Amino acid sequence: MKSILSLGLGSLAALTVVGCSSAGGIRPGNTASLFDGQSLAGWIQSPPDAWTVKDGAMASKGSGRGVIYTANDYGSFRLIFTMRHLSGKPDHQAAVLFFCTRPVPGQKPLDALGGIQFQVPPGYPWDYRPGHNTDKEPAFKHLPHPKYDPHEWSRVEILVNAAKGTARLAVAQPVGSKAVEILDFTDPAAGRTGPIALQMHNQGLLDEYKDLTIEVDPPDDELITVK
């Protein structure tokens, strides 16, 4: 299983106030920023106070297993961001979750929000859906790729299609180089609209993310960073 990240939520009441809207009002084919580099506005932490902003990056504090997830829900999208994994005791890769189930106020959330996990940059996966809990084929398909140093900055693209239940992962290292597609996921039954989450798998993990942008309902179902 893989890493979970926790973003700030003062209380269940705060979650209700933040609310959620599909795609955050972003029009299909348009791109928007998910992180302003100064605050955690638009994100919810579980447990609270597990993430902070450091030098323009969204940074985990290593306080314990959890997630930080978007206040809005997304179905089909292209997520592009820059990240690096600093350290961990015990160590574990940074991870992103999609096809997640939004927590219900007053109820215990699903572990890792019951989502599909892509670990970045190496491309290890996990299926956290109840009754699944696996990283096996045929749902996950690993592709040949270079070995990446998780401690160096990587540029990551994740292309998700909820209608088809598919996702593709591409990584560029160093940042600015041509990305390589390294992992695919396919399971039509998994596709769903929900929050996107960063995961901190266990206590002691320090990860940083910046330049997070999302394109909603991209007209081309193809990775763009590999071109």
N, C-alpha and C positions, 0 to 999 in steps of 0.2 A: 504494500500500500504506500501511498505517497503523501507529500507535504500539504499542510493546511495553513491558511493565514487568517488572522483575526483583526477585524476593523472595528472602529469605535461606534459603540451604541451605548448611550447612557442608560437606557432602560427600555422595556417593552413599549412604554408610552412613546419614547422617541421614535421607535420603529414605526408606530402608527402614524406619527406626525409626518415622518419622511414619506411614507406611503410608497406606491410604485405605479409607474405607468409604462405601457408597452413602448419600448424603444426610446423612451424619454423625449418624445416629441420630435425625434430626428426623422426627417423625410427619407423615404426609400432612395438609395443610391447616394445619399449625402454622408459626409464624414464629420465626426465631432470628437472633441477631446473628452476623455473620461477622467482626467486628472489635471488640475491646474498648476501643479508643482509647488503649491503653497499651502493647501489645506486638504482635508479628507472629505470635503463636501461631495455629496453624491454617493458615498460609500457607507456601509454599515458593518460594524465589527462584532464578532462573536468569538471569544469573549471580548468585553469592552477594553479599551486602552491597551490593545496589543500591537497597534501600528502607530506610526508617527510619520512626519515629513522631515527628511534630513537631506540637506544640500540639493533640494529640488527633486528628490526621489521619495516615493512611497516606500517606507522601510518597516519591516517586521522587527519587533523588539525581543523576540525569543521567549516570550512569557508563557507560551503553552499552545497545545493543539487547538486549532480553530480556523476560522475563515474571515476574510473581509470580502464583502460582496456588494454589487451594485444596487442602488436604490430602485433602479428601473429594470424592467424585464426585456430580454432580447431573444429573438427566435433565430433568424438567419442573419449572419453578420460576418464581417472581416475585422478581426482584432489585431492590431499591430502595436508592439511596444518594445522597449529596451529594458534589459534586466541583467542582474548578476547575483550569484549566490556567494555571500561572504564567508560564512562559517556555520558550523553546527556541532553541538555536543549533547546527544549523539547526532551524527550528520545525516542529512537527507536532502534530496534535490528540491528546488523550488517547484511549484506546481500551479496550474490554472485549471479551474473547473467550469464546465458548461453543461447544458441540459439539466440545470439544477432545479430543485424544488424549494421555493421560497418558504422560509420559516413562518409558522402561524403564531401570532402573539399568544403567549400563555402556554404554548406547547414546546416540548423539546424538539429541536431541529434534527433532521436526519444527519448522520455522520457525513461530513464533506458535502452536505446538502443533497446527498443522493445523486451526485453528478458524475460526469465522465471526466477523468483527470488526464491531462497531458503534463508530464514533468518537463521542465525546460532548464537548460537546453538539450539534455541528452535524449529526450523522447521516450522515456519509460511511461507506460500508461497504467491506469486502473479504472475499473468500472465499479463505482460505489452504489449503484442502484440496489435497493433491497432485493435479496435473492440472487444477486449476481456475484459481486466481489471477486473479480478475476481480471487478469491482464492477458488472457489467451486469445489466439486466433479462433474463429475467422473474423471476429469483430475488429480486432486490431491487426494492422498490417505494418510491419517494420520495413523501412527502405534503407538501402545502403547510404552511408553518409560519413563524413569525416568525424574524428573524435574532437569533441568540444571541451574547452576548459570552463567549467561552470563559474569560476571565480573572475573570469573576464567578461566584459560587457558583450551581450549578444542582442541582435535585433531579431524579433520573433514575429511570425505571422501565423494566425490561426483562422482558418476559413470554415465556418459552421453553417450547415443547412438543416434547419429543424424539420422541414417538410420531408426531406429524404433521410434524416437521421445520420448525416455524414459530417465528418470533420477532418481537416487536413492541417498538418503542422510543418512549417518551414523555418529554418534557422540560418542566420547569417552571422559568422564570426570570422574576422573582426567586423564590427559595425561598418556599414558602407560597402561591404563586399556582396557578391551575389549569393542569395540564400539557396539552400538545398532542402527539398522536401524530404522529411525523415520519418513521418508517421501518418497513417490514415486510420480512420475509424468509420465503420459502417454498421448500423443496426437501425432499421426504420422504426422499430418499437421504442427506441431511446429518444428520438427527436421530440423536443418540447420547448416551449417558450418559458424562460425563467431568468433569474439573475446570473451574472458571470461572477466568479469568485477567484480570489487568490488564496492559496491554501498554505498553512503552516502545519506540517505533519506532526511535529512534536516540539517540546520545549527546547530552547537553545538555538533555534534556527534564525539566522540573520540573512534576509534577502532584500534586494532593492529593485524597484520598478520605476520607470519614468517614460514620458512621451507616449502614454497610452491613448490610442485613437481607435474609434470604431466606425465602420461603414455599415449601415443598416440595409438589408436586402440588396446586396451588391448585384448589379445586372450581369456580371460575368462570374460564373462559378469556377474561377481559376485563381490560383495563387499568383500574386503580382510581383513578389519580391524575388522570385526565382528567375525572372526574365532579365 
